[in-house]
Amino acid sequence: MIHHFLSTASSWAIGIPLATVERSLQHSLCFGGFDQNGKQIAFARVVSDRATFAYLMDVFVLPEQRGQGHSKALVQAILAHPELQGLRRFMLASANARELYQRYGFTAPAKPEALMEINRPGMYLLKAT
């Protein structure tokens, strides 16, 4: 389900290979949301040294389950996780859920001019050809 959503429905990982998703999960702290029947309906992962820094990514709730508070519950569980306490910096990138994250204290970077990135949009589509 996670690979299917990321590779076909996300705006950030279209075409990502299953092996890449599997490797990313092995090296992350993963969180899932489940319905009353045990079916997974949400996912997020955190990459962290678990001491000073964390990066929240690959957050999603299946479209048919949105608007029911699942994303709020997911973010609350992530921020309450014992291995993610006392961090100096917790980052994420979000194009469409900024209001959700602002509720939990996320803000625009204090010094955006200090942040840099290597960004390769569409990289998985390029590999598939």
Salt bridges, closest charged atoms under 4 A:
ASP58 OD2 - ARG45 NE 2.68
GLU83 OE1 - ARG50 NE 2.78
